[in-house]
Amino acid sequence: MAQNAREHRDDQGRSEYQGVPANALPLTASEDRQWATLAHFGGILGCVPSLLIYLIFRERGPFTAQESKEALNFSLPPTIAALVANLLVFIPVVGNIFAVIATLIWIALTCFSVSAGIHVNKGQPHRYQYNLRWIK
């Protein structure tokens, strides 16, 4: 990389460093499968991991783009519902009910995400049976 970098001198003799543009390389097949798997396993933490993987790696690997979008579409509605339920926990009389609901949402999201992650780690695409697919 240092061979591609150029040193340029301006009018006053000072050197300016001109680096190499940061173009991301395509993912290898194993990296593509790895990031696709992590996008599904990230559902344990909600929609943020799959969103980050989708935004960062969608143009570097087709399998990662497909699977991170699927994971994001699946994990986004339950994450929003769990956040709302966690906010409603502070209501004095019915707060405990919303705590149980938020916990059940997290358990279901975890189970489905782990199952999909295991499936995708084998190199097979996964489609959630119940998915809104908001992001096209």
C-alpha positions in Angstrom: 0.0 0.0 0.0 2.9 2.3 0.7 4.1 1.8 -2.9 0.8 3.3 -4.2 0.9 6.3 -2.0 2.4 9.4 -3.5 4.1 12.4 -1.9 3.3 15.7 -3.5 5.1 19.0 -2.8 3.1 22.2 -2.9 4.4 25.6 -4.0 6.3 26.2 -0.7 8.0 22.9 -0.7 5.8 21.2 1.9 4.9 17.7 1.3 1.3 16.6 1.2 0.5 12.9 1.6 -1.9 11.5 -1.0 -3.1 8.1 0.0 -4.8 5.3 -1.8 -8.6 5.5 -2.0 -10.3 3.1 0.4 -12.2 0.8 -2.0 -13.6 -2.2 -0.2 -12.8 -5.6 -1.8 -15.5 -8.1 -2.5 -16.0 -10.7 0.2 -14.7 -14.3 -0.3 -17.3 -17.0 -0.2 -16.4 -18.0 3.4 -16.5 -14.3 4.5 -19.8 -13.8 2.7 -21.3 -16.8 4.6 -19.8 -15.6 7.9 -21.3 -12.1 7.7 -24.7 -13.5 6.5 -24.6 -15.8 9.5 -23.7 -13.0 11.9 -26.5 -10.9 10.6 -29.0 -13.6 11.7 -27.3 -14.3 15.0 -27.3 -10.5 15.6 -31.1 -10.8 16.0 -30.4 -11.7 19.6 -29.5 -8.1 20.2 -32.4 -6.7 18.0 -32.2 -5.1 14.6 -29.0 -3.1 15.1 -26.4 -5.8 14.1 -28.3 -6.8 11.0 -28.7 -3.1 10.0 -25.0 -2.4 10.4 -24.1 -5.5 8.5 -26.6 -4.6 5.7 -25.3 -1.1 5.4 -21.6 -2.0 5.5 -21.4 -5.3 3.5 -24.4 -5.3 1.2 -22.3 -4.2 -1.8 -19.4 -6.5 -1.0 -21.2 -9.9 -1.0 -24.5 -11.0 -2.6 -25.3 -13.7 0.1 -24.6 -11.2 2.9 -26.8 -8.6 1.2 -29.7 -11.0 0.8 -29.5 -12.5 4.3 -28.8 -9.3 6.2 -31.8 -7.8 4.5 -33.9 -10.8 5.5 -32.6 -10.6 9.1 -33.2 -6.9 9.2 -36.8 -7.2 7.9 -37.5 -9.9 10.5 -35.9 -8.3 13.5 -37.1 -4.7 13.0 -40.8 -5.1 14.0 -40.1 -7.2 17.1 -37.4 -4.8 18.2 -39.8 -1.9 17.9 -42.5 -3.8 19.8 -40.0 -4.7 22.5 -38.9 -1.1 22.9 -42.5 0.0 23.2 -43.2 -2.7 25.7 -40.1 -1.8 27.7 -41.3 1.8 27.8 -44.7 0.7 29.0 -43.2 -1.2 31.9 -43.2 2.1 33.8 -47.0 2.2 33.9 -47.8 1.5 37.6 -50.6 -1.1 37.4 -49.9 -3.0 34.1 -46.2 -2.6 33.9 -45.4 -6.2 34.9 -47.5 -7.4 32.0 -45.5 -5.4 29.5 -42.3 -6.7 31.1 -43.4 -10.3 30.4 -44.4 -9.3 26.9 -41.0 -7.7 26.2 -39.3 -10.9 27.6 -41.4 -13.2 25.4 -40.6 -11.1 22.3 -36.9 -11.3 23.1 -37.0 -15.1 23.6 -38.9 -15.6 20.4 -36.6 -13.3 18.4 -33.6 -15.2 19.9 -34.9 -18.6 19.0 -35.8 -17.7 15.4 -32.5 -15.8 14.9 -30.4 -18.7 16.2 -32.3 -21.2 14.1 -31.8 -19.0 11.0 -28.1 -18.4 11.7 -27.5 -22.1 11.9 -29.3 -22.7 8.6 -27.4 -19.9 6.9 -24.1 -21.1 8.3 -24.5 -24.2 6.2 -24.6 -22.0 3.1 -28.3 -22.2 2.5 -30.5 -19.1 2.2 -33.1 -18.7 4.9 -36.6 -17.1 4.6 -38.5 -16.4 7.7 -42.1 -17.7 7.5 -43.5 -14.6 9.1 -41.7 -11.5 7.8 -43.0 -8.1 6.8 -40.1 -7.4 4.3 -40.3 -3.6 4.7 -36.9 -3.1 3.1 -36.8 -4.2 -0.5 
